[in-house]
């Protein structure tokens, strides 16, 4: 018992302090699993695996570059319109504060009697009158300085010279330097995992006895199936929701619909908080446009409807068949990996838990744990 607790604590400490390495490795494995069917498809054209891997990896990098360029162009447009947008939001917030203040005043007038309000005003005015009198006396005293008054030496502030652009850029990027360095390894890891897949698979299987190799092979297949089902399923849902949302926002006249639609769809995929988060981008974009109250209400209803349809019907059809985890396990996994690795832990929590379940389902001694992790349909 004590040995198990020590080993668990050591494992958690290793995962925490080595999170950059493990996150990079897990992301690379997931991308390799996703791209492997494409490599096999290119290999059917009698292309060697190394060349097929290079082609698929290059196409994936080009797709990421084009997507990043489109997003950056949209963000640049938003940044140019930001002053006008900010001023409009300030006006709306000021009007909202004025409405709240007037409502509060009317409520007080209805509840508190007039005589009591007059007494409170008199009590509040006495300290203010005394303060004004003290200020007048201090102003008069300051206007006639004493004869032995010393000259006042004004403090001269020396403004520091502006830092060079490279220094400022380095101070900003240095905080994310280790993340950028680890992320730069991902394309190389994915390429080597795909091009050396057969060699790696055979070498890993030889580490186990012949009786266990079949279970190891099935476990790896289960991990691949669950990972593909989760990532591709979420990607297809995101594409579907992004397309429908962007088209709807375009016809409703929502500004920046090309980026608001995909962003709302992405937030919709967040576990538990997706419904509330998915409403924020379209509402924040439309609230700055005058006379759009009906449009905002329509946006809220449409976004909520799309989220409910996607999560209750499409998610179960596309992802639920392969990734069968009960809600309690999903919640605990999100809490654990989010606490351990932060935001990226929330993203990887379900794939990691689904991979653990795939291993438990294919190893006879671990099947009871797999049933614990699974949903009600498997029990």
C-alpha positions in Angstrom: 0.0 0.0 0.0 2.7 2.4 1.0 4.8 1.6 -2.1 1.8 2.2 -4.3 1.2 5.6 -2.8 4.8 6.6 -3.2 4.8 5.4 -6.8 1.6 7.4 -7.6 3.0 10.5 -6.0 6.3 10.1 -7.9 4.3 9.7 -11.2 2.2 12.8 -10.5 5.3 14.8 -9.7 7.0 13.5 -12.9 3.9 14.5 -15.0 3.8 18.0 -13.4 7.4 18.9 -13.7 7.8 17.3 -17.1 4.5 18.7 -18.5 6.2 20.4 -21.5 7.8 17.1 -22.6 4.8 15.0 -22.0 2.4 17.4 -23.7 4.6 17.7 -26.7 4.8 13.9 -26.9 1.1 13.3 -26.5 0.2 15.9 -29.1 2.6 14.4 -31.5 1.2 10.9 -31.0 -2.3 12.2 -31.5 -1.4 14.0 -34.7 0.5 10.9 -36.0 -2.6 8.7 -35.3 -4.8 11.2 -37.2 -2.5 11.5 -40.2 -1.7 7.7 -40.4 -4.8 6.9 -42.6 -3.7 9.6 -45.0 -0.2 8.2 -45.2 -1.6 4.7 -45.9 -3.9 6.2 -48.7 -0.9 7.9 -50.4 1.1 4.7 -50.1 -1.5 2.9 -52.2 -0.2 5.0 -55.1 3.1 3.0 -54.8 4.8 5.8 -52.9 7.3 4.7 -50.2 6.3 5.4 -46.6 9.0 8.0 -46.0 7.9 10.0 -49.1 4.2 9.5 -48.3 4.8 10.8 -44.8 6.7 13.8 -46.2 3.8 14.6 -48.6 1.1 14.3 -45.9 3.1 16.3 -43.4 3.8 19.1 -45.9 0.1 19.3 -46.8 -0.8 19.5 -43.1 1.7 22.3 -42.5 0.4 24.3 -45.5 -3.2 23.9 -44.2 -2.2 25.1 -40.8 -0.3 28.1 -42.3 -3.3 29.1 -44.5 -5.7 28.8 -41.5 -3.3 31.0 -39.4 -3.1 33.5 -42.2 -6.9 33.8 -42.5 -7.3 34.2 -38.8 -4.5 36.8 -38.6 -6.1 38.9 -41.4 -9.4 38.9 -39.6 -7.7 39.8 -36.3 -6.0 42.7 -38.1 -9.3 44.0 -39.3 -10.8 43.8 -35.8 -7.8 45.7 -34.4 -8.3 48.5 -36.9 -11.9 48.9 -35.9 -11.2 48.5 -32.2 -11.4 52.2 -31.2 -14.8 52.7 -32.7 -16.0 49.4 -31.2 -14.7 50.3 -27.8 -16.4 53.7 -27.8 -19.7 52.1 -28.7 -19.4 49.6 -25.9 -18.5 52.4 -23.5 -21.7 54.2 -24.4 -23.8 51.1 -23.9 -22.2 50.5 -20.5 -22.8 54.1 -19.5 -26.4 53.9 -20.5 -26.8 50.6 -18.6 -25.3 52.2 -15.5 -27.6 55.2 -15.8 -30.6 52.9 -16.1 -29.6 51.0 -13.0 -29.0 54.2 -11.1 -32.4 55.6 -12.1 -34.1 52.4 -11.2 -32.4 52.3 -7.8 -33.4 55.9 -7.1 -37.1 55.2 -8.1 -37.1 52.1 -5.8 -35.7 54.1 -2.9 -38.3 56.9 -3.5 -41.1 54.3 -3.4 -39.9 52.5 -0.3 -38.3 55.2 1.9 -40.7 58.0 3.2 -39.9 61.6 2.1 -39.3 62.9 5.6 -36.7 60.2 6.3 -35.0 60.9 3.0 -34.8 64.7 3.9 -33.2 63.9 7.2 -30.6 61.6 5.6 -29.7 64.3 3.1 -29.2 66.8 5.9 -27.0 64.4 7.8 -25.0 63.7 4.7 -24.6 67.4 3.8 -23.2 68.5 7.2 -19.8 66.6 6.8 -19.6 68.0 3.3 -20.2 71.6 4.4 -17.5 71.2 7.1 -15.1 69.8 4.5 -15.7 72.7 2.2 -15.0 75.2 5.1 -11.7 73.4 5.9 -10.7 73.5 2.2 -11.4 77.3 2.1 -9.3 77.9 5.2 -6.4 75.8 3.9 -6.6 77.6 0.5 -6.4 81.0 2.2 -3.4 80.0 4.3 -1.6 78.7 1.3 -2.2 81.9 -0.6 -0.2 83.9 2.1 3.0 82.1 2.9 5.0 83.0 6.0 8.0 85.3 5.9 10.5 82.6 6.7 9.1 80.2 4.1 11.8 78.3 2.2 11.7 78.1 -1.6 10.0 75.1 -3.0 12.3 72.9 -5.1 10.4 71.2 -7.8 11.2 67.5 -8.4 12.6 66.9 -11.9 11.7 63.5 -13.2 13.9 61.9 -15.8 12.0 59.8 -18.2 13.9 56.7 -19.2 14.8 56.2 -22.8 12.5 53.9 -24.8 13.7 50.4 -25.1 14.7 49.1 -28.5 12.2 47.1 -30.5 14.2 43.9 -30.3 14.6 44.1 -26.5 10.9 44.7 -26.1 10.0 41.8 -28.4 12.5 39.5 -26.6 11.1 40.4 -23.2 7.6 39.4 -24.4 8.6 36.2 -26.2 11.0 35.0 -23.6 8.2 33.9 -21.3 6.9 31.6 -24.0 10.3 30.6 -25.3 10.3 27.0 -23.8 6.8 26.5 -25.2 7.9 27.6 -28.7 10.9 25.4 -28.5 8.9 22.3 -27.6 6.3 23.1 -30.2 9.0 23.2 -32.9 9.7 19.5 -32.3 6.1 18.4 -33.1 6.5 18.3 -36.9 9.7 16.3 -36.6 8.2 13.9 -34.1 5.1 13.4 -36.2 7.2 12.7 -39.3 9.5 10.1 -37.6 6.5 8.4 -35.9 4.8 8.0 -39.2 7.8 7.0 -41.3 9.1 4.6 -38.7 5.7 3.3 -37.6 6.3 -0.4 -38.6 9.7 -0.5 -37.0 8.4 1.1 -33.8 5.4 -1.1 -33.6 7.4 -4.3 -34.0 10.1 -3.2 -31.5 7.4 -2.4 -28.9 5.7 -5.7 -29.4 9.0 -7.6 -28.9 9.3 -6.0 -25.4 6.4 -8.3 -24.3 6.0 -12.0 -24.1 4.3 -13.8 -27.0 1.2 -14.4 -24.9 0.7 -10.6 -24.2 1.5 -9.3 -27.7 -2.0 -9.8 -28.9 -3.4 -7.7 -26.0 -0.8 -5.0 -26.6 -1.7 -4.8 -30.3 -5.4 -4.6 -29.5 -4.8 -1.9 -26.9 -2.8 0.2 -29.4 -5.6 -0.2 -32.0 -8.1 0.8 -29.3 -6.1 3.9 -28.5 -5.9 4.8 -32.1 -9.6 4.3 -32.7 -10.7 6.3 -29.6 -8.2 9.1 -30.4 -9.4 9.4 -34.0 -13.0 9.2 -33.0 -12.6 12.0 -30.5 -10.4 14.4 -32.5 -12.0 13.9 -35.9 -15.5 13.9 -34.3 -14.8 17.2 -32.6 -13.3 18.6 -35.8 -16.3 17.6 -37.9 -18.6 19.1 -35.3 -16.6 22.3 -35.3 -16.7 22.5 -39.1 -20.4 21.9 -39.1 -21.2 24.5 -36.3 -18.7 27.0 -37.8 -20.3 26.8 -41.2 -23.9 27.1 -39.9 -23.0 29.8 -37.4 -21.0 31.9 -39.9 -23.7 31.8 -42.5 -26.4 32.7 -40.0 -24.3 35.5 -38.6 -23.7 36.9 -42.1 -27.4 37.1 -42.9 -28.1 38.7 -39.6 -25.5 41.4 -40.2 -23.1 40.5 -37.4 -19.7 42.1 -37.7 -16.7 39.9 -38.2 -18.9 36.9 -38.9 -16.0 35.0 -40.5 -14.2 34.8 -37.2 -17.1 35.0 -34.8 -18.8 31.9 -36.2 -15.8 29.5 -35.8 -14.9 31.0 -32.4 -18.5 30.4 -31.2 -18.4 26.9 -32.5 -15.0 26.2 -30.8 -16.4 27.5 -27.5 -19.4 25.3 -27.9 -17.2 22.2 -27.7 -15.9 23.1 -24.3 -17.3 20.6 -21.7 -20.0 21.9 -19.4 -19.3 25.6 -20.0 -19.8 25.4 -23.8 -23.4 26.6 -23.8 -22.6 29.9 -22.0 -19.3 30.5 -23.8 -20.7 29.9 -27.3 -23.1 32.8 -26.8 -20.4 35.4 -25.9 -18.7 36.0 -29.3 -21.8 36.7 -31.4 -23.4 38.8 -28.7 -20.2 40.8 -28.1 -19.9 41.4 -31.8 -23.5 42.4 -32.3 -23.9 44.5 -29.2 -21.8 47.3 -30.7 -24.1 47.7 -33.6 -27.0 50.3 -33.0 -30.6 49.0 -32.8 -29.7 45.3 -32.8 -31.7 44.1 -29.8 -33.8 41.7 -31.9 -30.8 40.5 -33.6 -29.0 39.8 -30.3 -32.0 37.8 -29.0 -32.1 35.9 -32.3 -28.4 35.1 -32.0 -28.8 33.8 -28.5 -31.7 31.5 -29.4 -29.9 30.2 -32.6 -26.6 29.7 -30.8 -28.2 27.8 -27.9 -30.2 25.7 -30.3 -27.2 24.8 -32.4 -25.3 23.9 -29.2 -28.1 21.7 -27.9 -28.5 19.9 -31.2 -24.7 19.3 -31.6 -24.1 18.1 -28.0 -27.2 16.0 -27.5 -27.5 14.3 -30.9 -24.5 14.8 -33.2 -21.9 14.3 -30.5 -23.5 11.0 -29.4 -23.6 9.7 -33.0 -20.1 10.8 -34.1 -18.0 10.4 -30.9 -20.1 8.6 -28.3 -19.9 5.2 -30.0 -16.1 5.1 -29.7 -15.4 7.2 -26.6 -17.7 5.8 -24.0 -16.8 7.5 -20.7 -19.3 8.2 -17.9 -19.9 11.8 -16.9 -18.3 11.4 -13.5 -15.0 10.1 -14.9 -15.0 12.9 -17.5 -15.5 15.5 -14.8 -12.7 14.0 -12.6 -10.4 13.8 -15.6 -11.0 17.4 -16.5 -10.3 18.5 -12.9 -7.2 16.4 -12.6 -5.5 17.2 -15.9 -6.6 20.8 -15.8 -5.0 21.2 -12.3 -1.9 19.4 -13.5 -1.3 21.0 -16.9 -3.6 24.0 -17.1 -5.6 24.8 -20.2 -3.8 22.2 -22.4 -4.7 19.6 -19.7 -8.4 20.4 -20.2 -8.0 19.7 -24.0 -6.1 16.5 -23.5 -8.0 15.1 -20.5 -10.7 13.2 -22.5 -8.3 11.6 -25.1 -5.9 10.5 -22.3 -8.7 9.0 -20.3 -10.2 7.3 -23.4 -6.7 5.8 -24.1 -6.5 4.5 -20.5 -9.9 2.9 -21.0 -8.8 1.3 -24.3 -5.9 -0.3 -22.5 -8.1 -1.5 -19.6 -10.7 -3.0 -22.0 -8.0 -5.1 -23.8 -6.1 -6.3 -20.8 -7.9 -9.1 -18.9 -6.7 -8.1 -15.5 -7.7 -4.5 -16.0 -11.2 -5.1 -17.4 -12.9 -4.1 -14.1 -11.3 -0.7 -14.3 -12.4 -0.3 -17.8 -16.0 -1.0 -16.8 -15.7 1.7 -14.1 -14.5 4.2 -16.7 -17.2 3.2 -19.2 -20.8 4.4 -19.5 -24.0 2.6 -18.6 -24.3 0.8 -21.9 -21.2 -1.3 -21.2 -22.3 -2.5 -17.8 
